[in-house]
Amino acid sequence: MSQYAIKGIEHPELCRAIRDTPASAAQRNEMPQMVAPAAGNPETTEPDRPLRVLLAADSVDNRFLIRAFLKGTPYRLEEAENGDVAVEKFKRRRYDLVLIDMHMPLVDDYSAVREIRKWEAKQGLPRTLVVALTASAFAEDRHQALHAGCDDYISKPVSKRSLLDTIRAWYDSVDSRALAELSECDASDEESLVRALIDQFLSDLDPRLSAMRKAVSDGDFLSMQITAHALKGSCGHFGAHRMARLCTYLECGGRDEMNANSHELVAELELEARHVRLALGVERERVGGPAPPLDEEKRTPPNEGWQGVGERRAAQARPQG
């Protein structure tokens, strides 16, 4: 331990303690990176909760491969031989994840994704994670999938690690131990503490992100500090550690740092917020009904430098040089 702060300490002293850590100089000069999943056996690193997965792929070999990759995990897989069948299955039951192979016959893949999003909006359902499986080497094709409604992509040939890393990247954004501790407080059949906290957090999330975007645009450092500090505290309830860390950078970065990289930090925070929202939606459904749907007008579109989350974290985990 290189620094410490006494609880109850004033905000400026806490910021100095963070800035004076050995690694902080580099952190202040570049955008913080997301923590990559720990290397190791892929079978031991998936979330500890079951997820319902719908796979849409025309190739029997591809379906067999994905089925083999998910064997022995908590994930319950259903298969569809094309996008048309996938849309019909999606309308009949809820899934936590849709894997869709691009360039299938019968139904344009982008149309299938758009139909899924249209159905969700019509039914007032929360946004389901949709991941494209694409062999295209062209960035414009990947961005076309993202703008059609996909949340992420995995480049083919798909490996077991890239598949599981991508799922983990989206679903490990909250600490299951923190949620378990909150659940222990729900000792009666009255209003669930977990449900109430999740609903309040999701209700406050978009206004807080909007306030932070405005603070960056206006150069309002004080408003950024106040909002980032409040959001950081809320993240602590669920063990949303990466999101809390990004809030700390924005809260304690200083006026010069805010001018240098706060746009990138807020963009990274908004991406992580989507992950947290998704993970909390699964927990919210477990304790009593689906979470409120995401307002599509507030969804942050992918920028031109966007990279698949699982692929980015896997790349960060690989040794350099």
Secondary structure as the mmCIF struct_conf table of DSSP 4:
data_model
#
loop_
_struct_conf.conf_type_id
_struct_conf.id
_struct_conf.beg_label_comp_id
_struct_conf.beg_label_asym_id
_struct_conf.beg_label_seq_id
_struct_conf.end_label_comp_id
_struct_conf.end_label_asym_id
_struct_conf.end_label_seq_id
TURN_TY1_P TURN_TY1_P1 LYS A 7 GLY A 8
HELX_RH_AL_P HELX_RH_AL_P1 HIS A 11 ARG A 19
TURN_TY1_P TURN_TY1_P2 ASP A 20 ASP A 20
BEND BEND1 THR A 21 THR A 21
TURN_TY1_P TURN_TY1_P3 PRO A 22 ALA A 23
HELX_RH_AL_P HELX_RH_AL_P2 SER A 24 ASN A 29
BEND BEND2 GLU A 30 GLU A 30
HELX_LH_PP_P HELX_LH_PP_P1 MET A 31 ALA A 39
BEND BEND3 GLY A 40 GLY A 40
HELX_RH_3T_P HELX_RH_3T_P1 PRO A 42 THR A 44
BEND BEND4 THR A 45 GLU A 46
BEND BEND5 ASP A 48 ARG A 49
STRN STRN1 ARG A 52 ALA A 56
BEND BEND6 ASP A 58 ASP A 58
HELX_RH_AL_P HELX_RH_AL_P3 VAL A 60 LEU A 70
TURN_TY1_P TURN_TY1_P4 LYS A 71 GLY A 72
BEND BEND7 THR A 73 PRO A 74
STRN STRN2 ARG A 76 ALA A 80
BEND BEND8 GLU A 81 ASN A 82
HELX_RH_AL_P HELX_RH_AL_P4 GLY A 83 ARG A 92
BEND BEND9 ARG A 93 ARG A 93
BEND BEND10 ASP A 96 ASP A 96
STRN STRN3 LEU A 97 ASP A 101
BEND BEND11 MET A 102 HIS A 103
BEND BEND12 PRO A 105 VAL A 107
HELX_RH_AL_P HELX_RH_AL_P5 ASP A 109 GLN A 123
TURN_TY1_P TURN_TY1_P5 GLY A 124 GLY A 124
HELX_LH_PP_P HELX_LH_PP_P2 LEU A 125 THR A 128
STRN STRN4 LEU A 129 THR A 134
HELX_RH_AL_P HELX_RH_AL_P6 ALA A 139 ALA A 148
TURN_TY1_P TURN_TY1_P6 GLY A 149 GLY A 149
BEND BEND13 ASP A 151 ASP A 151
STRN STRN5 ASP A 152 SER A 155
BEND BEND14 LYS A 156 PRO A 157
HELX_LH_PP_P HELX_LH_PP_P3 VAL A 158 SER A 159
HELX_RH_AL_P HELX_RH_AL_P7 LYS A 160 TYR A 171
BEND BEND15 SER A 173 VAL A 174
HELX_RH_AL_P HELX_RH_AL_P8 SER A 176 GLU A 184
TURN_TY1_P TURN_TY1_P7 CYS A 185 CYS A 185
BEND BEND16 SER A 188 GLU A 191
HELX_RH_AL_P HELX_RH_AL_P9 LEU A 193 ASP A 218
TURN_TY1_P TURN_TY1_P8 GLY A 219 GLY A 219
HELX_RH_AL_P HELX_RH_AL_P10 PHE A 221 PHE A 238
TURN_TY1_P TURN_TY1_P9 GLY A 239 GLY A 239
HELX_RH_AL_P HELX_RH_AL_P11 HIS A 241 CYS A 252
BEND BEND17 GLY A 253 GLY A 253
HELX_RH_AL_P HELX_RH_AL_P12 ARG A 255 GLY A 288
BEND BEND18 GLY A 289 GLY A 289
HELX_LH_PP_P HELX_LH_PP_P4 PRO A 290 LEU A 294
HELX_RH_3T_P HELX_RH_3T_P2 GLU A 296 LYS A 298
HELX_LH_PP_P HELX_LH_PP_P5 ARG A 299 PRO A 302
TURN_TY1_P TURN_TY1_P10 GLU A 304 GLY A 305
HELX_RH_AL_P HELX_RH_AL_P13 VAL A 309 ALA A 317
BEND BEND19 ARG A 318 ARG A 318
HELX_LH_PP_P HELX_LH_PP_P6 PRO A 319 GLN A 320
#
